[in-house]
Structures are given as C-alpha cells and as structure tokens.
Amino acid sequence: MGIAMRTVAVALPAIALLAGCAQTGGINVKEVGSYHIGGEPVTLKGLPTKKMVYSPGSPPVTLNPNGDFVAGQMYTRYTILENPRASVPMLMWHGGGLSGTTYETKPDGKPGWEMDFLRDGWSVYVSDAVERGRASWARYPEIFQGEPVFRTKKEAWELFRIGKTYASDPKSRQAIPGTLFPIADFDQFTKQSIPRWATNDERTQRAYDQYVQQACPCVIVVHSQGGNFALTSALKYPDKVKAVVLVEPSGSPDPDKTDLAPLRNVPMLWVWGDYIQDYPFWKSIKERQERFRAALNQAGGQGDLLDLPAKGIHGNSHMIMMDTNSRQISGLIQDWLKTQGLVR
Amino acid sequence: MGIAMRTVAVALPAIALLAGCAQTGGINVKEVGSYHIGGEPVTLKGLPTKKMVYSPGSPPVTLNPNGDFVAGQMYTRYTILENPRASVPMLMWHGGGLSGTTYETKPDGKPGWEMDFLRDGWSVYVSDAVERGRASWARYPEIFQGEPVFRTKKEAWELFRIGKTYASDPKSRQAIPGTLFPIADFDQFTKQSIPRWATNDERTQRAYDQYVQQACPCVIVVHSQGGNFALTSALKYPDKVKAVVLVEPSGSPDPDKTDLAPLRNVPMLWVWGDYIQDYPFWKSIKERQERFRAALNQAGGQGDLLDLPAKGIHGNSHMIMMDTNSRQISGLIQDWLKTQGLVR
C-alpha cells in the first residue's frame, strides 16, 4: 500500500498547490461518499416461498421472493477535493467483467489511477456499472435476461495481452517477453473479476446517461467495454462532457451511421498499449476505433492519439492502469488534459 | 452531497487537530485505495461453450466457461489519514443483503458514518464481505451452494423496523410514528441491496479472519449479520482487535459453548435502536445478544450497552447509520472509543 517513489516525485508539484496540506504530503479532501443512480421498479410474482436462517444463532425466517425490487441502478464513489486544480471532476468508468476497483488499486497492492489523479488535482468519481460490484445485480432470468458470464483466469491472461498461453500453474505461464503487467500478482488481479451479462447494455447506457446528467460537467476516463457507453453518453450530452480519455476502448457507435458533429467541442484522447498487432481481436478493435477517431476529426472534432509503442513506451497490456508504468501513463493523460485547459 | 450543519459543527474540534488542513476544513488524506483478501482457486470442467459479443461494435467471442477461477475473496476500500488521532484504523463491516455502502452514504445523499469517523480522526476501511459488491460472487450451484436471495422492498421496510406494513405505493406506506429513518428516501435506500447466499458463512468467516490478520490491529464497527463474524474473528485474534462496536448484531457464537476469556481485553459496545420490543424477531435477537454480553462480563471482559431508547433517544430503525440522527449516534460511539483510550 506504500506509494512508489516515482509517484511521490511526480505528485510533489500537485501537493505544493494543495492549500494547507503541503507540509504533510497528504491530499486535502472535502468529502468522501457514494450514491446509486437510476434503476427501475420491478415486481416479481408466483415464485415459491422458502425458509432460511440469515446468520448463525439467529432464528429462521420464511422468505417470500415475490414482491417489489429495484433493478438497473448503478453506483458511484466520490472523493471531493477541498481545492481541486481541475475545472470539473473526473469520472472513471471500468471495462467488462470488472468494477471500479480497476482504478482504485493495482494487483501489487499499490494505489491506482484514482490516487494518481487525486494527487494531480482532480475530484474523482469511481463507479460500478449496472450489474457490477456495489451497483448490485438482479434475479435472472426473471429480471436480467440470460445468464451471467464469469471470466476465467485463462481469458484474462490471454485477452488482456499478458501472455499468449495460460497455464494453471503460475510457474508454467508464458508471459509476453517485456510485458509491464505485474505477472507475479496476476492471481491477485483476477480477484477483481465481476460476473457480467451480455444482455444489459440498454440498462447500463440508461444508467450512465443519468449519471452524466447528475455528476457532470466532467471529464470521463473510460476503459475497454466502457468506451461505447462513454461515447454514446457524450453524443447525448456533449455540453456536460468536457473531454473523454478512452483507454483501449472495445466498442463505439458506428461512425458511418452517426452524426459526430455534436462532439465537435468534446476533445478525446485514445490510449493504446503494446502487442496489439499480434492479436487479430485487438487489431480489429483498434482499426474500428481508428475509423471512429478519423470520422470525429473529419466532423470537426478533436480525436487525439496516444499510441504508447509509437511513443517508444513498450510492454503495456490491456490493463494499462495495472502495469508497472501506470503512473507514467496517468502522467501523460494529465499532460493532455492540461493542454485542453481542464486542469492547472 | 452537502454536509449537514450539525455534522460540520460536531466535526470542528476534529478538524482543528488535523495538521495542515485546519484553515480549509478538509481532512488530510495520505492515501486511498483498495484490495482483495483471501479466496481460493476453483476449477470448473464439462460446461458447454457459448458465443457472445462483449460490447456493441466488437467482434463475437467464443466463450468457454470451464477453467480456473478464484472464489471466496472479500474486498476492502481504505482511506488512510495523514495524521490520525486514533491509535489504530477502524474497520467497518456491513450486514446481510448489503455492502460497504451502508457506511459510505445515506439515502438522502448525505455522507455516512465513514465520513463521520474520518472527521473524528480515524483511518477507515470499508469492506464488502464474500459474495457482496466489489468482493464479487461465484457461479452457482457449481461453486457457491444453493441460490442467491434478493431482499424485497417489503422485507427491508418491515425487517429494518421502518414501518409495520409495506405498500408498493410510497404514499400508502405506513411508517412507524416517530421513525428517524428518512422514509422519503426509502426507495433510494433499497438500491443498496445486494443478493446474498445462506451457504457462504464459512467462506465469509475465513475471509474476515484473513482480513483481520492483514489490516489489524484495529477497531471493528459491525452491523447486523456481521456481528457473528466480528465476534468469531475477535475470539481467534483478540490481540489484533482492540475494540468491537456491535450495531444491532443479529448473531453470535453460543456463549454457553464458547470460552469468552480470550475477549477479556477486547472492550465491546452493543448499540440498539428503538421499537425492538414490538418485534418478536428483534426481541429474541436482542435477548440472545444480551446473554452473550452478560457472559462476556462474567468472563472478565467488558461488554457495554448503548440502548438508545433507554438513553432517551427515540425513533432509530435497524439502519441506525441511515437515520436522521446518524451523526449524533456516531458521536456517542466516538465518545465510548475515547473512554477506551483508542482515539484523542
């Protein structure tokens, strides 16, 4: 849980500006808290009752699963700075099969991008999308359609470009030579996995749209599966979204069927890690995103590119915020946000 | 998200002692982050493969649900103060069908006990037990036994002593006269509900025990279903647990079958809300807890009682930390912790 020396060094100028806390090196926090957004009332009927004991030593209770519920809400946790140097808060949106922990921590136990950007002067909101983490999930198939999907360690190892071939025995796993993912902590990383549905995109978009209306104006930093939700919300509320940083986004609205003119004043930065050309799946995703970025620029918008290998930064996995150089990359994102005039 | 005037007033002495941040009224935070604890490797075999699209616009993937997973881990989020006035951190453990949001927020949008105790000089850890929230959950029946249970609004309304009879239409709900639960925000509160299993107590205890070994020495504040887990961990690691505050705990080890001598140096405070005598379920729970408390005192321990109605504080529900007087009650808990010499 200690902070890497590099982090402290990079954060010093930020700290120097945090009125009152400079001499102790902390960040000056006005308020922490959380809240749920959206969700719709649902009523279940006709399910059988059951008896259960809620906790050892407590009397049994007859449980009637029928009744009123709320479903489709999402969750956000906020840390508001007393003296932010950014003009708006930062919303951090996670990817598929994951939750807000993506930004809170690294599998090596070091704090994540949330702490980096708090040090860099941002009030930060870290959310869990519908069905994930503290957002909670709903009974299926009665409310959520279909089944949840649980990511295997093999899928995480191979899909996230950590290694070509997974093995159950950590010692037998072949990592990509030069990877910056902390492979010794891979099993710890997999504890962050959260079951997902393939049928909740509409519910999820609805909640994200309400979230943007509630928590913005803001900057959105989004990862992987979240990309499509963030771009869709930005298209609906371009006045609320001051910038979008897309970290290896996996989807987007179809640029050939979408008027991107509303995004003219929403600067965007695409961030890509290494080894993408070796993975047909990622190659095709990046090509689709590059088509979207080109269309955005053609429509008079600003779609910038931070292609890390092209900048000479090699070894990043799909989980860039987990990699050993995560602070370097959050610093490059901070630099770009500065050029957009969104943070001092 | 604003802070109630009462909160600010009560918190002022705390702020005055927070070196560096006094003039701005914030809290001086050294680090925020999170991590997962425990969990065991699990392997699934023989399940059919399926095709799915992870997000709109991304190519379909053939999914093999068989393979290696981790299951039974728990999650904690920490906010470490630069200058805590408490000698150890505070761990906040939630109750049944809920997650750490219990302590983060109130349904009226005001910050919860976590913020209160941060202002009172505690570094605070807010966890999600196994199967809840960001701890994630595992496939059933293959890994978790049995089915998840979803709490209805009716159960929350009646079990938590908010009102005698629930109605779907908020305007038709009969709240207990004089309740301090913010009933206008009851539907918002139900968004915090998280599905639970009745079959995971062993896994949950195992994770809590590891959590105590990792994060303590500490004080544990525990609610409802969490009571039995906290008392069991304290019995195993009495040197690690410096005090336990039990807020309407629903279960405990059997005092007639348990040697409570190890708890001799672990002061405990039981906190009870109002209307308990009107609910046979709660009456019997409180009687069992009082038997445990008496046995603890008999064994040479310190089992103190904060019976709010007996102190002239009326109207508290089972969700004391959600009630309109939540800051008053966290203040009374802080006073007790001061008398134990655990915080300045």
HADDOCK unambig.tbl for C-alpha pairs under 7 A between the chains (distance, minus, plus):
assign (segid A and resid 20 and name CA) (segid B and resid 20 and name CA) 4.45 0.50 0.50
assign (segid A and resid 20 and name CA) (segid B and resid 21 and name CA) 4.64 0.50 0.50
assign (segid A and resid 20 and name CA) (segid B and resid 23 and name CA) 6.95 0.50 0.50
assign (segid A and resid 21 and name CA) (segid B and resid 20 and name CA) 4.68 0.50 0.50
assign (segid A and resid 21 and name CA) (segid B and resid 21 and name CA) 5.55 0.50 0.50
assign (segid A and resid 21 and name CA) (segid B and resid 28 and name CA) 6.56 0.50 0.50
assign (segid A and resid 23 and name CA) (segid B and resid 20 and name CA) 6.96 0.50 0.50
assign (segid A and resid 26 and name CA) (segid B and resid 28 and name CA) 5.57 0.50 0.50
assign (segid A and resid 26 and name CA) (segid B and resid 29 and name CA) 5.10 0.50 0.50
assign (segid A and resid 26 and name CA) (segid B and resid 30 and name CA) 4.45 0.50 0.50
assign (segid A and resid 26 and name CA) (segid B and resid 82 and name CA) 5.94 0.50 0.50
assign (segid A and resid 27 and name CA) (segid B and resid 28 and name CA) 5.69 0.50 0.50
assign (segid A and resid 27 and name CA) (segid B and resid 29 and name CA) 5.17 0.50 0.50
assign (segid A and resid 27 and name CA) (segid B and resid 30 and name CA) 6.41 0.50 0.50
assign (segid A and resid 28 and name CA) (segid B and resid 21 and name CA) 6.57 0.50 0.50
assign (segid A and resid 28 and name CA) (segid B and resid 26 and name CA) 5.56 0.50 0.50
assign (segid A and resid 28 and name CA) (segid B and resid 27 and name CA) 5.68 0.50 0.50
assign (segid A and resid 28 and name CA) (segid B and resid 28 and name CA) 4.86 0.50 0.50
assign (segid A and resid 28 and name CA) (segid B and resid 29 and name CA) 6.28 0.50 0.50
assign (segid A and resid 29 and name CA) (segid B and resid 26 and name CA) 5.11 0.50 0.50
assign (segid A and resid 29 and name CA) (segid B and resid 27 and name CA) 5.18 0.50 0.50
assign (segid A and resid 29 and name CA) (segid B and resid 28 and name CA) 6.30 0.50 0.50
assign (segid A and resid 29 and name CA) (segid B and resid 29 and name CA) 6.59 0.50 0.50
assign (segid A and resid 30 and name CA) (segid B and resid 26 and name CA) 4.46 0.50 0.50
assign (segid A and resid 30 and name CA) (segid B and resid 27 and name CA) 6.40 0.50 0.50
assign (segid A and resid 32 and name CA) (segid B and resid 111 and name CA) 6.96 0.50 0.50
assign (segid A and resid 32 and name CA) (segid B and resid 115 and name CA) 6.27 0.50 0.50
assign (segid A and resid 33 and name CA) (segid B and resid 104 and name CA) 5.00 0.50 0.50
assign (segid A and resid 33 and name CA) (segid B and resid 105 and name CA) 5.52 0.50 0.50
assign (segid A and resid 33 and name CA) (segid B and resid 111 and name CA) 5.13 0.50 0.50
assign (segid A and resid 34 and name CA) (segid B and resid 104 and name CA) 5.84 0.50 0.50
assign (segid A and resid 34 and name CA) (segid B and resid 105 and name CA) 5.49 0.50 0.50
assign (segid A and resid 35 and name CA) (segid B and resid 105 and name CA) 6.47 0.50 0.50
assign (segid A and resid 35 and name CA) (segid B and resid 109 and name CA) 6.62 0.50 0.50
assign (segid A and resid 36 and name CA) (segid B and resid 191 and name CA) 6.51 0.50 0.50
assign (segid A and resid 53 and name CA) (segid B and resid 198 and name CA) 7.00 0.50 0.50
assign (segid A and resid 54 and name CA) (segid B and resid 198 and name CA) 6.41 0.50 0.50
assign (segid A and resid 55 and name CA) (segid B and resid 225 and name CA) 5.88 0.50 0.50
assign (segid A and resid 55 and name CA) (segid B and resid 250 and name CA) 6.98 0.50 0.50
assign (segid A and resid 55 and name CA) (segid B and resid 251 and name CA) 5.93 0.50 0.50
assign (segid A and resid 56 and name CA) (segid B and resid 251 and name CA) 5.84 0.50 0.50
assign (segid A and resid 56 and name CA) (segid B and resid 252 and name CA) 6.97 0.50 0.50
assign (segid A and resid 57 and name CA) (segid B and resid 251 and name CA) 4.96 0.50 0.50
assign (segid A and resid 57 and name CA) (segid B and resid 252 and name CA) 6.01 0.50 0.50
assign (segid A and resid 58 and name CA) (segid B and resid 250 and name CA) 6.08 0.50 0.50
assign (segid A and resid 58 and name CA) (segid B and resid 251 and name CA) 5.36 0.50 0.50
assign (segid A and resid 58 and name CA) (segid B and resid 285 and name CA) 6.45 0.50 0.50
assign (segid A and resid 65 and name CA) (segid B and resid 150 and name CA) 6.88 0.50 0.50
assign (segid A and resid 65 and name CA) (segid B and resid 152 and name CA) 6.92 0.50 0.50
assign (segid A and resid 67 and name CA) (segid B and resid 152 and name CA) 5.76 0.50 0.50
assign (segid A and resid 68 and name CA) (segid B and resid 152 and name CA) 5.61 0.50 0.50
assign (segid A and resid 68 and name CA) (segid B and resid 153 and name CA) 5.59 0.50 0.50
assign (segid A and resid 68 and name CA) (segid B and resid 168 and name CA) 6.91 0.50 0.50
assign (segid A and resid 69 and name CA) (segid B and resid 152 and name CA) 5.57 0.50 0.50
assign (segid A and resid 69 and name CA) (segid B and resid 153 and name CA) 5.88 0.50 0.50
assign (segid A and resid 70 and name CA) (segid B and resid 190 and name CA) 6.99 0.50 0.50
assign (segid A and resid 70 and name CA) (segid B and resid 191 and name CA) 6.24 0.50 0.50
assign (segid A and resid 73 and name CA) (segid B and resid 191 and name CA) 6.72 0.50 0.50
assign (segid A and resid 82 and name CA) (segid B and resid 26 and name CA) 5.95 0.50 0.50
assign (segid A and resid 99 and name CA) (segid B and resid 134 and name CA) 6.84 0.50 0.50
assign (segid A and resid 104 and name CA) (segid B and resid 33 and name CA) 5.02 0.50 0.50
assign (segid A and resid 104 and name CA) (segid B and resid 34 and name CA) 5.84 0.50 0.50
assign (segid A and resid 105 and name CA) (segid B and resid 33 and name CA) 5.53 0.50 0.50
assign (segid A and resid 105 and name CA) (segid B and resid 34 and name CA) 5.48 0.50 0.50
assign (segid A and resid 105 and name CA) (segid B and resid 35 and name CA) 6.47 0.50 0.50
assign (segid A and resid 109 and name CA) (segid B and resid 35 and name CA) 6.62 0.50 0.50
assign (segid A and resid 111 and name CA) (segid B and resid 32 and name CA) 6.97 0.50 0.50
assign (segid A and resid 111 and name CA) (segid B and resid 33 and name CA) 5.12 0.50 0.50
assign (segid A and resid 115 and name CA) (segid B and resid 32 and name CA) 6.27 0.50 0.50
assign (segid A and resid 133 and name CA) (segid B and resid 133 and name CA) 3.96 0.50 0.50
assign (segid A and resid 133 and name CA) (segid B and resid 134 and name CA) 4.15 0.50 0.50
assign (segid A and resid 133 and name CA) (segid B and resid 136 and name CA) 6.43 0.50 0.50
assign (segid A and resid 134 and name CA) (segid B and resid 99 and name CA) 6.83 0.50 0.50
assign (segid A and resid 134 and name CA) (segid B and resid 133 and name CA) 4.14 0.50 0.50
assign (segid A and resid 134 and name CA) (segid B and resid 134 and name CA) 5.98 0.50 0.50
assign (segid A and resid 136 and name CA) (segid B and resid 133 and name CA) 6.42 0.50 0.50
assign (segid A and resid 136 and name CA) (segid B and resid 193 and name CA) 6.91 0.50 0.50
assign (segid A and resid 136 and name CA) (segid B and resid 194 and name CA) 5.24 0.50 0.50
assign (segid A and resid 150 and name CA) (segid B and resid 65 and name CA) 6.88 0.50 0.50
assign (segid A and resid 152 and name CA) (segid B and resid 65 and name CA) 6.94 0.50 0.50
assign (segid A and resid 152 and name CA) (segid B and resid 67 and name CA) 5.75 0.50 0.50
assign (segid A and resid 152 and name CA) (segid B and resid 68 and name CA) 5.61 0.50 0.50
assign (segid A and resid 152 and name CA) (segid B and resid 69 and name CA) 5.59 0.50 0.50
assign (segid A and resid 153 and name CA) (segid B and resid 68 and name CA) 5.60 0.50 0.50
assign (segid A and resid 153 and name CA) (segid B and resid 69 and name CA) 5.90 0.50 0.50
assign (segid A and resid 168 and name CA) (segid B and resid 68 and name CA) 6.93 0.50 0.50
assign (segid A and resid 190 and name CA) (segid B and resid 70 and name CA) 7.00 0.50 0.50
assign (segid A and resid 191 and name CA) (segid B and resid 36 and name CA) 6.50 0.50 0.50
assign (segid A and resid 191 and name CA) (segid B and resid 70 and name CA) 6.25 0.50 0.50
assign (segid A and resid 191 and name CA) (segid B and resid 73 and name CA) 6.72 0.50 0.50
assign (segid A and resid 193 and name CA) (segid B and resid 136 and name CA) 6.91 0.50 0.50
assign (segid A and resid 194 and name CA) (segid B and resid 136 and name CA) 5.25 0.50 0.50
assign (segid A and resid 198 and name CA) (segid B and resid 54 and name CA) 6.44 0.50 0.50
assign (segid A and resid 225 and name CA) (segid B and resid 55 and name CA) 5.89 0.50 0.50
assign (segid A and resid 250 and name CA) (segid B and resid 55 and name CA) 6.97 0.50 0.50
assign (segid A and resid 250 and name CA) (segid B and resid 58 and name CA) 6.08 0.50 0.50
assign (segid A and resid 251 and name CA) (segid B and resid 55 and name CA) 5.95 0.50 0.50
assign (segid A and resid 251 and name CA) (segid B and resid 56 and name CA) 5.82 0.50 0.50
assign (segid A and resid 251 and name CA) (segid B and resid 57 and name CA) 4.97 0.50 0.50
assign (segid A and resid 251 and name CA) (segid B and resid 58 and name CA) 5.40 0.50 0.50
assign (segid A and resid 252 and name CA) (segid B and resid 56 and name CA) 6.98 0.50 0.50
assign (segid A and resid 252 and name CA) (segid B and resid 57 and name CA) 6.05 0.50 0.50
assign (segid A and resid 285 and name CA) (segid B and resid 58 and name CA) 6.43 0.50 0.50
